[in-house]
Amino acid sequence: MKDYKEYFKGKKVTMLGLGLLGRGLNDAKLLAECGADLIITDLKTAEDLAPTLKKLSKYKDIKYILGEHRLEDFKNRDFILKAAGVPLDSPYINEAKKNNIPVEMDESLFVKVSKDIKIVGVTGTRGKTTTTYLIYEILKKSESKLCCKVYLGGNIKGLATLPLLKKVKPGDIVVMELSSWQLQGFGDSCISPDISVFTNLLPDHLNYYLKVSKDETEATQKYFDDKSKVFCNQKKDNYIILNSFIKKEINKRYKGKIESKIIMTDESQIKGWKFKIKGEHNIQNILQAIEVAKILGINIKDIKRVVENFSGVEGRQEFLREHKGVKIYNDTTATTPDATVMALRALGDSKKKNVILIMGGADKNLDMSGLIKEIPKYCKKVILLAGTGTEKLGSKIDGVLVKDLKTSLLEALKASKKGDILVLSPAFASFGMFKNEFDRGDQFVRLVKRLK
């Protein structure tokens, strides 16, 4: 293991983006503790970032540039630490590159600074969080047999990966959820995980990629290109686990350029297994997690024990409680129409048409036609949260528009009866009414807990 403290000591670092989710906070703490010359810049104001800044108050040498970015902070620095989601055409990143300053990201920088750590990386449009957590749970339960420690990193709420440098030792395993944005760092560093999982590819983040694309086709290609960094730089002894659709896309776009071993899932091996998590999409998540565990030498009996007891991840078709015979679910991380369709199919019953759906939010330039067709099959009532995406729907969905989340829950309960399913599965981003999708989910959970 490289001495990470020496690596960062005295380094001139500009952090582009601090945020409120905890990732930027924990990266800043590590860099400050290591004695880096740290500038943190964020478009949010000090007032917006007050909770995060309070936790950094003891680090007196950090310089903050808030409410703006300045080109001067991207000159004469040793590296830039870029937050996920920074625009592809950012003039500040372009300034850094023009000045030959390396641009790093949390997860890929961790991989570069650490040594002899096995990285399991999970990406895809949907299912990556569930798959990541399931892999982690399986491996964590088998630490004694693996003879190493297993850690969780990547795109996980409240976590930063870089601070794992304090804990990991050679031979340890880190399981990372990796978004398309985070994989930009892997691409820039020409690295990929040792074992990669590519769950699926569905339309998402077009609002992000369209800014640097001439049309949706090019935007989708850029999205896939970022996702592909999960396997592009793998070596011959590495593995990529995927489904038939992703394999076709890889063969079409990267024919002859992939050195790693391709593993396809096998549904026959789970015949007779019983799962707590619902939906065909979760079967695929389970199958891919099984393949990772098998590669690492865990026997199928130990895998089965963990899989059958796995109850899922918060905010993803998460069962909250039953209220007067109505089962209530939190699916706040469903920020695309495909995700909401999955929730309806997993939780609803088309024969009973027993779902009360709370949806709506900020537009991501995604095609809603598939969801619009599915809603009448499963839903007896739709409650709409305000937002730019909801406005674009117009009269395409027969729903009741409400002013806030509390009202949406009350309206949903009015429309429900014993045996119904009430689910928050927005199909849109959360911006405008909420800080992020986790804030939306947290508020919903609190409201549901207070029901009498």
SEMIMAR-402324 format. One line per 10 residues: number of its first residue (from 1); their letters; for each residue z, y negated, x negated of N, C-alpha, C. Coordinates in steps of 0.02 Angstrom, whole numbers. Each point is the difference from the previous one (the first is absolute). Layout:
BEGIN
NUM	A	Z/Y/X/Z/Y/X/Z/Y/X; ...
END
This chain:
BEGIN
1	MKDYKEYFKG	0/60/-42/0/-60/42/0/-62/-44; -46/-45/13/1/-64/-36/64/-37/18; 24/-41/-44/58/-41/15/-24/-57/44; 9/7/65/-28/-49/46/32/-69/-9; 63/-1/-21/33/-65/-10/-34/-39/-56; -15/35/-53/-35/-33/-55/-71/-20/20; -30/42/41/-68/-13/22/-4/-66/38; 50/-14/43/-2/-61/41/35/-59/-31; 43/12/-49/40/-54/-30/-45/-55/-29; 12/-61/23/-38/-57/-26/-70/-7/26
11	KKVTMLGLGL	-23/48/40/-68/-4/27/-6/-58/49; -54/-38/-5/-14/-53/47/-35/30/61; 36/2/55/-26/33/60/-1/-48/59; -57/-2/35/-5/-35/63/-4/51/56; 48/-2/45/-2/43/60/-35/-36/56; -56/26/23/-37/-29/54/20/34/65; 47/-31/36/26/29/62/69/29/-8; 47/-24/42/69/25/-2/16/38/65; -12/-32/56/7/33/65/71/14/22; 4/36/56/65/12/33/16/74/8
21	LGRGLNDAKL	-46/44/-19/9/72/12/43/35/-52; 13/-34/-57/43/29/-51/-36/23/-62; -66/9/3/-38/24/-58/-1/-53/-54; -19/-61/19/-1/-55/-49/69/-16/-27; 50/3/44/69/-12/-20/21/48/-56; -12/63/9/23/50/-48/-40/-3/-66; -64/-16/5/-39/-11/-61/26/-60/-39; 15/-54/36/26/-61/-32/66/13/-34; 44/38/33/65/17/-30/-10/37/-66; -44/50/0/-11/39/-61/-26/-44/-57
31	LAECGADLII	-50/-40/15/-29/-42/-52/50/-51/-27; 40/-28/45/51/-49/-21/53/35/-43; 22/59/20/50/37/-39/-25/19/-69; -66/10/-6/-29/18/-65/-14/-61/-44; 12/-59/26/-10/-60/-40/-70/-27/-1; -39/15/52/-68/-28/4/3/-74/15; -50/-37/-25/-9/-70/17/-38/-2/66; 37/-8/56/-27/16/65/-13/-62/43; -62/-6/24/-19/-48/52/-17/39/63; 31/-21/55/-16/32/65/-33/-52/44
41	TDLKTAEDLA	-59/16/26/-36/-47/43/-18/33/65; 11/-35/55/-13/27/67/-19/-57/47; -47/13/45/-21/-51/48/55/-14/52; 46/48/8/56/-12/45/47/-51/-31; 35/-36/41/46/-52/-24/67/32/-18; 43/-41/-31/68/23/-17/37/18/64; -12/-36/53/33/15/64/-23/68/27; -66/12/-5/-27/64/23/30/58/-39; 9/-10/-65/21/54/-45/75/1/-13; 37/-38/40/72/-8/-12/38/66/-10
51	PTLKKLSKYK	-11/52/41/38/63/-11/-13/31/-68; -63/-3/-22/-17/29/-66/27/-43/-56; -8/-65/6/23/-46/-53/75/4/-10; 37/10/53/73/6/-4/19/59/-45; -37/55/6/15/60/-40/-21/-8/-72; -40/-51/-15/-22/-13/-69/39/-58/-31; 47/-28/36/33/-62/-22/37/6/-67; 22/59/-18/37/7/-63/-45/-1/-61; -66/7/11/-47/-2/-56/-24/-72/-10; 35/-36/-43/-9/-73/-6/-64/-21/-35
61	DIKYILGEHR	-31/47/-38/-58/-20/-40/-67/9/35; 1/25/61/-63/8/37/-25/-69/22; -64/-12/-10/-31/-62/23/-39/15/64; 12/-39/52/-33/11/65/-50/-55/15; -60/21/22/-50/-46/27/-15/25/70; 28/-34/51/-3/25/68/-37/-48/46; -31/28/51/-40/-40/46/-69/-16/-27; -15/25/-59/-66/-13/-32/-8/47/-60; -61/4/-24/-14/31/-65/-33/-54/-44; 10/6/-66/-30/-48/-46/-41/38/-53
71	LEDFKNRDFI	-59/-24/-15/-42/33/-50/34/3/-68; 41/-50/-15/33/-2/-66/46/60/-13; 24/31/55/45/57/-7/-37/65/-14; -66/-5/-5/-41/58/-14/-38/-8/-65; 30/-41/-43/-25/-11/-68/57/13/-49; -17/23/-59/50/10/-54/58/44/22; -16/53/36/51/49/21/-19/68/-29; 49/44/-8/-14/67/-26/-29/46/53; 23/-6/61/-33/34/55/21/-30/67; -41/14/51/14/-20/68/22/62/38
81	LKAAGVPLDS	54/-3/38/20/54/44/-20/-19/71; -52/32/25/-30/-18/64/29/41/56; 19/-32/55/24/35/59/-59/32/37; 13/53/37/-52/31/42/-23/-50/52; -65/1/15/-27/-43/52/-23/-68/-24; 6/-15/-65/-27/-63/-26/-76/2/11; -30/-53/27/-72/1/16/-43/20/-59; -53/38/14/-45/23/-52/-34/-58/-36; -8/-56/36/-33/-58/-30/51/-54/-22; 61/21/-14/52/-48/-19/-20/-41/-61
91	PYINEAKKNN	-1/-66/6/-18/-42/-58/52/6/-56; 61/19/16/53/5/-50/-8/64/-42; -19/54/33/-15/61/-38/-63/-10/-41; -49/-35/28/-62/-15/-38/16/-43/-61; 47/-46/8/21/-42/-56/32/41/-55; 43/47/20/33/44/-49/-53/41/-38; -47/28/37/-52/42/-32/-44/-42/-46; -14/-62/21/-40/-45/-42/35/-14/-66; 67/1/2/40/-13/-60/21/65/-35; -32/56/19/13/66/-31/73/21/5
101	IPVEMDESLF	31/-18/57/70/20/12/-1/63/44; 32/54/-21/1/61/41/33/-12/67; -29/31/52/29/-3/68/27/69/16; 65/3/11/34/63/13/26/3/72; 16/61/22/33/10/64/59/47/-11; 48/-3/46/63/35/-8/-8/74/-18; -37/37/41/-4/73/-9/-38/20/-62; -58/-31/-11/-40/18/-58/33/-22/-66; 36/-55/2/36/-22/-60/56/50/-16; 33/26/51/51/51/-11/-31/60/-36
111	VKVSKDIKIV	-58/23/23/-33/57/-30/-17/-14/-74; -23/-61/-14/-20/-18/-68/60/-3/-48; 56/-26/25/58/-9/-43/40/64/-9; 1/43/51/36/63/-4/-41/50/-42; 30/57/-14/-33/51/-41/19/69/24; -51/43/5/11/71/19/34/6/68; -17/-44/47/24/5/68/-58/26/42; 13/49/43/-53/27/43/-3/-43/64; -59/-26/15/-9/-44/57/-38/37/56; 30/1/59/-34/24/60/-16/-62/42
121	GVTGTRGKTT	-65/-12/12/-20/-60/37/-33/19/66; 21/-34/54/-27/14/67/-32/-62/28; -63/5/19/-33/-56/33/-37/25/62; -33/-45/35/-34/15/62/14/-55/50; -38/-4/53/10/-52/50/62/14/41; 6/61/24/58/20/39/33/62/-31; 65/6/12/35/61/-21/29/-1/-69; -15/-52/-39/23/2/-70/76/-5/-6; 32/-38/43/73/-6/-4/33/66/18; -21/30/56/29/64/20/-12/53/-53
131	TTYLIYEILK	-60/3/-27/-16/50/-52/41/-13/-62; 8/-62/-20/39/-17/-59/73/22/8; 29/-17/57/70/18/12/9/76/3; -47/34/31/6/73/4/-5/32/-68; -47/-22/-41/-6/25/-69/66/-11/-37; 25/-62/6/62/-18/-34/58/46/23; 5/11/65/55/42/26/-6/71/-26; -61/28/-1/-9/68/-25/20/5/-73; -25/-48/-40/14/1/-72/74/-13/-15; 29/-48/38/70/-18/-11/46/60/11
141	KSESKLCCKV	-16/40/52/41/58/15/-8/54/-53; -52/-4/-41/-13/51/-52/11/-27/-71; 37/-55/-6/10/-30/-67/27/50/-50; 48/41/21/31/47/-47/-51/50/-27; -47/21/44/-52/47/-21/-54/-34/-41; -12/-64/15/-50/-38/-38/26/-22/-68; 67/1/-7/33/-21/-63/-16/-73/-17; -2/-42/50/-12/-71/-11/26/-39/60; 0/-66/-5/18/-43/56/-64/-23/36; 6/-11/65/-56/-22/40/18/-68/31
151	YLGGNIKGLA	-47/-48/-5/12/-67/25/-56/-21/48; 16/-49/43/-46/-27/49/-20/-70/-21; -65/-15/4/-23/-67/-19/-61/-21/39; -30/-55/-21/-61/-24/32/13/-43/61; -43/7/50/-1/-43/58/53/19/51; 63/0/-21/56/19/42/43/-61/13; 18/-10/63/39/-58/21/62/-9/-43; 7/-59/-31/60/-18/-37/2/26/-72; -50/41/-19/0/29/-68/-49/-35/-46; 16/-2/-63/-47/-18/-53/-1/59/-48
161	TLPLLKKVKP	-57/12/-30/-6/58/-44/21/-17/-71; -15/-60/-23/15/-19/-69/73/11/-19; 49/-15/43/70/11/-18/19/74/-10; -45/46/19/14/71/-14/1/14/-75; -26/-47/-40/3/7/-73/72/8/-24; 48/-25/38/71/6/-18/24/72/8; -34/39/42/26/66/19/-40/59/-28; -66/-7/-1/-41/59/-15/5/22/-73; -11/65/-10/-2/30/-66/-63/41/-6; -24/14/-61/-60/41/-7/7/65/38
171	GDIVVMELSS	-54/18/36/1/61/39/16/-11/73; 27/-59/19/16/-14/69/-63/-10/42; 8/2/66/-56/-8/47/12/-61/43; -50/-42/8/4/-57/46/-55/9/52; 21/1/64/-47/6/56/-12/-70/28; -62/-23/0/-16/-69/20/-48/-1/59; 17/-41/50/-49/-19/50/-40/-58/-29; -66/4/3/-42/-51/-31/-51/-28/50; 7/-64/15/-48/-34/43/-63/-16/-40; -53/-19/36/-62/-20/-35/13/-59/-46
181	WQLQGFGDSC	45/-45/21/15/-58/-42/36/21/-63; 49/44/6/37/21/-60/-44/40/-48; -49/34/28/-45/39/-43/-47/-45/-41; -5/-63/19/-38/-47/-42/30/-2/-71; 67/3/-3/33/0/-65/-16/62/-41; -5/57/33/-19/62/-34/-71/-6/-27; -44/-29/41/-69/-8/-22/-6/-46/-59; 36/-57/2/-2/-47/-56/27/31/-65; 48/46/8/31/33/-59/-35/65/-19; -52/19/39/-38/62/-13/44/61/-2
191	ISPDISVFTN	45/5/49/43/58/6/-1/26/72; 19/63/9/9/30/66/60/46/-3; 29/16/57/56/48/0/-20/69/-25; 49/40/-21/-14/68/-23/-20/45/59; 35/-9/56/-17/35/61/-11/-53/54; -59/1/31/-16/-51/51/-13/33/67; 19/-36/53/-15/21/68/-37/-57/34; -57/16/32/-39/-49/37/-1/25/73; 43/-29/42/12/28/67/-61/-6/45; -30/-59/4/-57/-13/44/-28/-68/-14
201	LLPDHLNYYL	-55/-16/31/-30/-67/-8/-23/-24/69; 33/-53/24/-15/-29/66/-7/-76/-9; -30/-35/47/-7/-73/-8/68/-34/-3; 8/-44/-48/61/-40/-6/-11/-56/-50; 41/-52/5/1/-56/-47/-68/-36/-6; -41/5/52/-65/-35/-5/9/-75/-6; 54/-27/29/13/-71/-6/10/-20/-73; 25/46/-41/12/-12/-72/-65/6/-39; -37/54/12/-60/14/-41/-61/-40/23; -2/-22/62/-57/-39/24/-5/-68/-35
211	KVSKDETEAT	56/-24/-26/0/-66/-34/-44/1/-62; -11/59/-29/-41/4/-60/-59/47/10; -21/9/63/-55/45/17/-49/-34/47; -63/22/-2/-50/-31/43/1/28/71; 28/62/8/3/30/67/53/56/-1; 8/32/58/51/52/7/-15/61/-43; -63/16/-9/-19/57/-42/23/-9/-71; -12/-60/-27/22/-15/-68/76/-2/-4; 32/-28/51/73/-4/1/31/70/0; -28/45/40/24/69/2/-9/35/-67
221	QKYFDDKSKV	-56/-15/-33/-13/29/-66/52/-24/-51; 17/-64/3/51/-27/-46/68/32/13; 15/10/64/62/34/19/2/71/-29; -54/36/9/-4/68/-28/4/0/-76; -33/-49/-31/2/-5/-73/71/-8/-26; 39/-42/34/70/-9/-21/39/65/10; -9/33/57/33/64/13/-18/52/-54; -63/-2/-22/-25/49/-47/34/-3/-68; 34/-55/-14/35/-5/-64/55/53/-6; 17/33/55/51/52/-1/-25/62/-38
231	FCNQKKDNYI	-67/7/-6/-27/58/-36/-51/-17/-54; -25/-61/-1/-56/-18/-45/14/12/-74; 62/-9/-20/17/6/-71/43/62/-15; -4/49/45/37/62/-13/-34/40/-56; 39/44/-31/-26/43/-53/-9/72/25; -26/44/-42/-17/68/21/59/40/25; 60/-15/-26/59/38/21/36/-33/58; -30/-51/31/29/-34/58/-28/31/65; 30/-21/57/-19/29/64/-11/-56/52; -48/11/45/-10/-43/57/-2/44/62
241	ILNSFIKKEI	43/-14/49/5/39/62/-29/-42/56; -47/29/38/-35/-39/50/-28/43/56; -28/-33/51/-32/37/54/-76/0/-10; -35/34/44/-72/9/-8/-38/-67/4; 22/-46/42/-34/-64/7/4/-40/-66; 60/-4/-29/8/-37/-62/-40/34/-56; -2/67/1/-39/35/-51/-73/-18/4; -27/-5/61/-70/-19/9/-12/-71/-27; 47/-45/14/-8/-69/-23/2/-3/-76; 45/39/-30/5/1/-73/-64/28/-30
251	NKRYKGKIES	-25/55/28/-61/30/-26/-59/-48/6; 0/-39/53/-55/-47/12/2/-59/-49; 62/-24/-14/6/-62/-39/19/12/-73; 30/57/-14/24/13/-69/-24/67/-26; -57/22/22/-26/66/-18/-3/9/-76; 33/53/-24/-1/16/-72/47/-42/-42; 36/-47/31/43/-44/-39/74/17/6; 17/48/42/70/18/10/17/61/-43; 48/-9/-46/18/54/-45/57/43/27; 41/-27/44/60/35/22/-16/59/47
261	KIIMTDESQI	50/41/11/-8/58/44/9/-22/73; -48/17/41/1/-18/71/32/57/39; 52/-16/40/35/49/40/-10/-16/74; -23/49/38/-7/-8/72/59/34/35; 20/-27/56/58/27/36/-19/64/38; 51/41/15/-10/65/33/49/6/58; -26/-7/62/43/0/58/30/69/16; -32/54/-25/24/67/15/70/14/-27; 19/-36/-53/64/14/-32/60/-25/40; -12/-41/52/57/-25/40/3/32/69
271	KGWKFKIKGE	-37/54/9/0/35/65/71/23/17; 23/-19/58/67/19/22/55/-49/-19; -17/-51/-40/51/-50/-20/14/-46/60; 60/-27/3/20/-45/54/18/-68/-30; -29/-53/29/9/-67/-28/36/-47/48; 39/-45/-29/32/-52/41/-46/-59/11; -44/-14/-48/-47/-56/8/-61/24/39; -26/-46/42/-53/19/47/-68/-26/-22; -52/30/27/-68/-26/-9/-41/39/-50; -65/7/14/-46/34/-45/-3/-34/-68
281	HNIQNILQAI	4/-68/1/-3/-36/-64/59/19/-45; 58/14/30/57/20/-41/-7/71/-28; -39/43/34/-16/66/-28/-36/-10/-66; -48/-46/-1/-37/-13/-62/46/-28/-54; 46/-45/19/48/-26/-49/42/56/-30; 22/46/43/41/56/-22/-39/44/-48; -62/16/17/-42/44/-42/-9/-30/-70; -10/-65/-3/-11/-31/-66/65/-1/-41; 56/-12/34/64/2/-36/14/70/-27; -18/51/38/9/70/-22/-39/12/-64
291	EVAKILGINI	-62/-24/-4/-41/12/-59/30/-32/-63; 29/-60/8/33/-32/-57/57/42/-25; 41/23/48/59/41/-19/-21/65/-35; -54/30/25/-24/63/-31/-25/-12/-71; -35/-56/-11/-24/-16/-67/59/-5/-49; 56/-27/25/59/-9/-42/45/61/-3; -24/56/29/34/63/-9/56/16/49; 3/-35/57/53/13/49/-24/56/47; 43/48/13/-21/57/41/-4/-19/74; -40/37/36/-17/-18/69/61/3/47
301	KDIKRVVENF	49/44/-15/60/4/42/40/-65/-4; 7/-27/-61/37/-63/-9/-38/-58/33; -66/2/-6/-41/-52/31/9/2/76; -5/59/29/4/9/73/68/-26/26; 53/14/-36/67/-21/22/3/-77/7; -27/-35/-48/2/-73/2/-48/-27/54; -60/27/2/-50/-24/47/24/6/73; 30/56/16/21/11/69/59/-43/20; 37/-26/-49/57/-44/15/-17/-74/-7; -61/-15/-19/-20/-70/-12/-12/-34/67
311	SGVEGRQEFL	36/-55/13/-5/-33/66/-41/-64/-2; -32/-15/-56/-44/-58/-2/32/-61/-33; -34/-56/5/18/-62/-35/9/-56/51; 47/-44/-12/12/-55/47/-63/-42/10; -10/-21/62/-56/-44/15/-66/36/11; 2/68/-4/-61/40/8/14/53/54; -18/-17/61/14/44/57/73/23/-2; 43/-47/-16/71/14/-9/36/1/67; 30/57/17/38/5/62/66/-38/-8; 11/-47/47/61/-41/-4/55/26/46
321	REHKGVKIYN	-16/10/63/50/25/47/-33/15/67; 38/32/44/-22/10/68/43/-45/44; -33/-41/40/36/-48/44/-21/13/72; 48/25/40/-12/15/71/-61/46/8; -4/49/-45/-53/50/4/-65/-20/-32; -3/-60/-29/-60/-25/-34/9/5/-75; -46/35/-34/3/6/-73/-33/-60/-32; 35/-32/-47/-24/-62/-30/-15/11/-74; -60/-22/-22/-22/11/-69/-19/-67/-33; 13/-3/-64/-18/-57/-42/-57/20/-46
331	DTTATTPDAT	-60/-28/13/-58/15/-42/-29/-66/-27; 45/-43/-24/-19/-68/-20/-52/-2/-57; -1/53/-42/-47/-1/-56/-71/19/21; -10/12/65/-68/11/26/-34/-68/5; -31/-21/-54/-31/-67/-3/-76/4/8; -25/59/20/-72/9/12/-9/36/66; -59/-7/32/-12/36/63/3/76/-9; -25/25/-56/2/72/-13/71/26/0; 46/-39/-29/70/22/-3/30/4/70; -16/-48/42/26/1/69/-31/57/40
341	VMALRALGDS	-63/15/-11/-31/58/32/37/64/-20; 17/6/-64/37/59/-24/67/5/36; 34/-57/10/65/0/34/-7/22/72; -51/-25/35/-11/18/70/-12/75/6; -41/27/-45/-17/71/3/60/44/-18; 40/-24/-48/58/40/-22/57/-1/50; 12/-58/31/59/-8/43/-16/5/74; -60/-17/20/-17/-3/71/-26/65/28; -12/-1/65/-27/57/37/-53/-27/47; -63/16/-14/-55/-27/40/2/24/72
351	KKKNVILIMG	32/57/13/4/25/68/52/-40/41; 54/-20/-34/53/-37/34/-12/-76/-2; -39/-22/-51/-12/-72/-10/66/-38/2; 45/19/-47/70/-21/4/23/-47/-56; -47/-34/-32/19/-45/-56/1/-72/23; 54/-35/-19/1/-73/6/-6/-26/-71; -55/-34/-13/-17/-22/-68/13/-74/-10; 38/-17/-53/7/-69/-21/-44/-10/-61; -48/-45/4/-48/-10/-55/-18/-74/-5; -41/-16/-51/-24/-68/-9/26/-31/-64
361	GADKNLDMSG	-35/-53/-22/20/-34/-61/-58/-36/-33; 3/-4/-67/-49/-39/-38/-63/41/-15; -57/-34/4/-65/33/-8/-13/21/-73; -30/60/-8/-21/24/-67/-75/14/-2; -36/-26/49/-73/9/4/-20/74/6; 38/39/36/-14/71/8/-30/14/69; -40/53/5/-31/20/63/52/32/45; 10/-29/58/51/23/47/-28/46/55; -65/13/-2/-32/36/56/29/70/11; 15/36/-54/28/67/6/68/-1/35
371	LIKEIPKYCK	42/-47/-18/66/-6/31/-7/-21/74; -45/-46/13/-11/-23/69/-18/59/45; -39/48/-25/-20/59/39/59/48/9; 44/4/-51/55/49/3/58/-23/44; 12/-65/3/58/-25/37/3/24/72; -55/-4/39/4/23/70/16/75/7; -14/39/-52/13/72/3/74/16/-2; 39/-43/-34/70/16/-13/49/-50/31; -21/-61/11/47/-54/16/1/-18/74; 59/-5/28/8/-25/68/11/-75/1
381	KVILLAGTGT	20/-26/-59/12/-73/-5/-6/-22/-72; -29/-59/-11/-6/-29/-67/32/-69/1; 46/-11/-47/32/-65/-9/-28/-31/-64; -25/-61/4/-35/-31/-56/42/-55/-33; 10/6/-65/32/-53/-39/-54/-51/-20; 19/-63/-2/-49/-52/-16/-22/5/-73; -61/-24/-13/-27/-2/-68/-75/-9/1; -29/-14/-57/-72/-13/-5/-41/62/20; 26/59/-17/-35/62/19/2/11/74; 58/-13/31/8/8/72/-47/-48/37
391	EKLGSKIDGV	-7/-60/-26/-45/-50/31/-72/25/1; -21/33/-55/-69/25/-5/-13/57/49; 53/36/19/-9/55/48/-21/-27/68; 24/-60/17/-17/-29/65/20/45/57; -49/16/43/13/43/58/-19/73/-11; -12/18/-63/-22/69/-16/56/51/12; 62/-24/-3/58/43/15/38/-31/58; 14/40/50/39/-23/57/74/3/-17; 27/-56/-23/69/-1/-22/36/-63/22; 66/1/-9/42/-58/16/17/-37/-64
401	LVKDLKTSLL	-21/-62/-7/15/-40/-60/70/-29/5; 39/10/-53/69/-26/-1/11/-46/-59; 54/-38/3/12/-52/-51/35/26/-62; 39/55/7/38/24/-58/15/74/7; 30/29/-52/13/71/-2/52/22/51; 51/-41/9/52/16/49/-29/7/70; -43/-48/18/-32/1/66/-45/62/6; -33/17/-55/-45/58/2/39/64/16; 59/7/-30/41/59/12/24/2/73; 22/-57/25/24/-3/69/-55/16/50
411	EALKASKKGD	-61/-26/-12/-57/14/43/-19/73/-3; 3/29/-60/-16/70/-9/49/45/38; 63/-17/-4/51/39/35/-7/-5/76; -21/-58/24/-11/-9/72/-54/48/25; -50/11/-43/-57/41/20/12/75/-11; 55/17/-30/12/70/-20/44/37/50; -5/66/-3/44/43/40/17/61/-42; 46/40/23/23/59/-36/-60/45/-18; -1/20/-64/-55/42/-25/-55/-38/-35; 3/-67/3/-51/-41/-33/14/-9/-74
421	ILVLSPAFAS	-52/-23/-35/4/-16/-72/-12/-75/-8; 46/-35/-33/-8/-71/-14/-8/-7/-75; -55/-29/-22/-12/-4/-72/-26/-70/-20; 30/-26/-53/-27/-59/-33/-49/25/-53; -64/-9/13/-52/21/-48/-54/-54/2; 8/-54/-40/-35/-63/12/-76/0/-10; -27/41/-47/-72/1/-14/-24/-62/-38; 44/-48/-11/-17/-62/-34/54/-16/-52; -16/-46/-44/48/-25/-49/54/-41/36; 53/-16/-36/59/-31/31/5/-75/-11
431	FGMFKNEFDR	-45/-28/-40/7/-70/-20/-4/-47/60; 40/-53/-4/4/-49/55/66/5/35; 11/54/35/63/9/37/55/29/-44; -19/36/-54/49/34/-43/-15/-13/-74; 50/13/-43/-10/-8/-72/-48/53/-26; 6/60/25/-42/57/-19/12/56/50; -35/57/-9/7/54/49/70/30/-1; 35/-4/-57/68/28/-4/48/-44/40; -10/-65/-4/41/-46/40/-12/13/75; -62/11/18/-17/17/70/37/63/22
441	GDQFVRLVKR	-2/51/-42/33/63/15/75/-7/3; 28/-36/-48/73/-10/-2/25/-35/63; -37/-51/22/19/-36/61/-3/46/60; -51/42/3/-8/46/56/57/51/1; 18/26/-58/55/49/-5/65/-31/25; 13/-62/-20/62/-34/22/2/-8/76; -57/-20/28/-4/-9/72/12/66/37; -29/53/-25/7/65/32/72/25/-4; 32/-11/-57/70/22/-9/46/-35/49; -17/-61/20/43/-40/44/-8/19/74
451	LK	-48/40/16/-12/17/70/60/37/30; 18/-17/62/56/32/33/-24/35/63
END
